């Protein structure tokens, strides 16, 4: 048992120590990032509370307009694609209808010959 414990200590202790060091480093990084995040949130809150001047209002409106245009263009593209698919289906159905009419006429002709 002691040999196994010694072997485990010899093999795994350095790994455990390294992993604990990595965990501590990551915890420090997380703490730093949380503080940085709080600073950025504070800056954003200050910016949002500040009244917009005319240039900023115009810029904001143009940004919103661009977003709405992109959304509408996406809807248009989707509808055009759907229209194209339906047109193809319609064309296929029309062709099938014509083929069936032709087959019926041939059948009627064959039948009348009998």
ABEGO torsion letter per residue (X at the ends): XAAAAAAAAAAAAAAAAAAAAAAAAAAAAAAAAAAAAAAAAAAAAAAAABBBBAAAAAAAAAAAAAAAAAAAAAAAAAAAAAAAAAAAAAAAAAAAAAAAAAAAAAAAAAAAAX
